[in-house]
Amino acid sequence: MSEITVALRYAKALIDLAEEQNALEAVKTDMELFLGVVKGNPELGAVLANPIISHSKKIHILADVFGAKVNKVTLAFFNIMVNKGRGEVLYTTAHEFIGLYDVKNHITNAKVVTASKLSADNKKKMLDDVQKAIGGTVKLTDKVDPSLIGGFVLTVGDRQVDTSIASSLKRMKKEFAQVAIK
């Protein structure tokens, strides 16, 4: 079974457990914290994935790092995952949990890539426009890519709007090449 399939099954179980325990929001916050910590400290991810390190040592490390900061449901989940030998999929499971949480709460993730940093007003306007177009709540992340020259590339789900100058130049180059061949 692939890592994502396993992680998705555990994430679904965690969502159900968190709802049952009335701790869904707390567990979501904990998963975001876990993702941030592992992303900032890849050594922790390596420790969790290392089969040579004992389960008890991994549980102790997780308790030391997250014990006082996370909900008891989250800590119990970490312990179960490690004891089942699934420490290596904890990161992916946390990621899948956030995705399931977003689907459950009708939250859409969108990403905008621009040639230069968006101002707060422009980001808010883009967020408002996307929310108006698709409805529901939208989480908008922004990224800067100077190679776009100007304009933006907006990705919402599987749809993409590309108004970048770099893309326009590529299209024009392709059109000129086709005209020159005729």
C-alpha positions in Angstrom: 0.0 0.0 0.0 1.3 3.5 -0.8 2.2 5.9 1.9 -0.6 8.3 0.9 -3.2 5.5 1.1 -2.1 4.5 4.6 -1.8 8.1 5.7 -5.3 8.9 4.4 -6.8 5.9 6.3 -5.2 7.1 9.5 -6.2 10.7 8.9 -9.9 9.6 8.4 -9.7 7.7 11.6 -8.2 10.7 13.4 -10.9 13.0 12.1 -13.6 10.6 13.4 -11.9 10.3 16.7 -11.4 14.1 17.1 -15.1 14.7 16.3 -16.2 12.0 18.8 -14.0 13.6 21.5 -15.2 17.2 20.5 -11.6 18.1 19.8 -11.6 18.6 16.0 -10.3 22.2 16.1 -7.7 21.5 18.7 -6.4 18.4 16.7 -6.3 20.5 13.5 -4.2 23.1 15.3 -2.0 20.3 16.6 -1.5 18.9 13.1 -0.6 22.3 11.8 1.9 22.6 14.6 3.3 19.2 13.9 3.7 19.9 10.2 5.5 23.2 11.0 7.9 21.6 13.5 8.8 18.7 11.2 9.2 21.0 8.2 11.5 23.3 10.3 13.4 20.3 11.8 13.8 17.6 9.2 15.8 15.6 11.8 12.6 14.9 13.6 11.1 13.4 10.5 14.2 11.3 10.0 14.0 10.0 13.6 10.4 9.1 13.1 11.1 7.3 9.8 14.2 5.5 11.2 13.4 1.8 11.9 16.5 1.4 14.1 15.2 3.8 16.7 12.9 2.1 19.2 9.2 2.9 19.4 9.6 3.9 23.0 12.4 6.4 22.2 10.2 7.9 19.4 7.3 8.2 21.7 9.5 9.8 24.3 10.8 12.3 21.8 7.3 13.2 20.6 6.2 13.6 24.2 9.1 15.9 24.9 8.6 18.1 21.8 4.7 18.2 21.8 3.5 16.9 25.1 2.5 20.1 26.8 1.5 21.8 23.5 -1.0 19.4 22.0 -4.3 17.9 22.9 -4.4 14.5 24.6 -6.1 13.0 21.5 -3.2 14.1 19.3 -0.6 12.7 21.7 -2.5 9.4 22.0 -2.7 9.3 18.2 1.1 9.9 17.9 1.6 7.0 20.3 -0.6 4.7 18.4 1.0 5.5 15.1 4.5 4.9 16.5 3.5 1.7 18.3 2.1 0.4 15.0 5.4 1.1 13.3 3.9 4.0 11.3 6.1 6.8 12.5 7.3 7.3 9.0 3.8 8.3 7.8 3.0 10.7 10.6 3.9 13.7 8.5 1.9 12.6 5.5 -1.0 11.7 7.8 -1.0 15.2 9.3 -1.0 16.6 5.8 -3.9 14.4 4.8 -5.8 15.3 8.0 -5.6 19.0 7.1 -6.8 18.2 3.6 -9.8 16.2 5.0 -10.5 19.0 7.5 -10.6 21.6 4.7 -13.0 19.4 2.6 -15.2 18.8 5.6 -15.4 22.6 6.3 -15.7 23.7 2.6 -12.3 25.4 2.6 -10.6 25.7 -0.7 -6.9 26.2 -1.1 -5.7 28.6 -3.7 -2.2 29.7 -4.7 -1.1 32.9 -6.5 2.4 33.3 -8.0 3.4 36.8 -8.9 6.5 38.5 -10.3 6.8 40.7 -7.2 5.3 40.6 -3.7 1.6 41.3 -3.6 0.5 44.3 -1.4 -1.9 43.5 1.4 -4.7 45.3 -0.5 -4.1 43.3 -3.7 -4.0 40.0 -1.8 -7.2 40.9 -0.1 -8.9 41.8 -3.4 -7.7 38.6 -5.0 -8.9 36.6 -2.1 -12.3 38.3 -2.2 -12.6 37.8 -6.0 -11.8 34.1 -5.6 -14.2 33.6 -2.7 -17.0 35.4 -4.7 -16.3 33.2 -7.8 -16.2 29.8 -6.0 -18.1 30.4 -2.8 -17.1 29.2 0.6 -13.9 29.9 2.4 -10.6 30.2 0.6 -7.1 29.9 2.0 -4.8 31.9 -0.3 -1.1 31.5 -0.3 1.2 33.7 -2.3 4.6 33.1 -3.8 7.0 35.3 -5.7 8.6 34.1 -9.0 10.5 36.9 -10.8 10.7 34.8 -14.0 7.0 35.6 -14.6 8.1 39.2 -15.4 4.7 40.5 -14.7 1.1 39.4 -14.1 0.2 36.3 -12.0 -0.6 32.6 -12.1 -3.6 31.7 -9.9 -4.3 28.0 -9.1 -7.5 27.0 -7.4 -8.0 23.3 -7.2 -7.3 21.8 -10.6 -7.9 25.1 -12.4 -5.3 27.6 -13.4 -5.4 31.2 -14.6 -2.2 32.4 -16.2 -1.9 36.1 -17.0 1.9 36.2 -16.7 3.9 38.1 -19.2 6.3 35.2 -19.5 3.4 32.9 -20.6 2.2 35.5 -23.1 5.7 35.8 -24.6 5.9 32.0 -24.9 2.5 31.9 -26.7 3.6 34.7 -29.0 6.8 33.0 -29.8 4.9 29.8 -30.6 2.5 31.6 -32.9 5.3 33.4 -34.7 7.1 30.0 -35.2 3.9 28.5 -36.7 3.4 31.5 -39.0 7.0 31.3 -40.1 6.7 27.6 -41.0 3.7 28.2 -43.3 
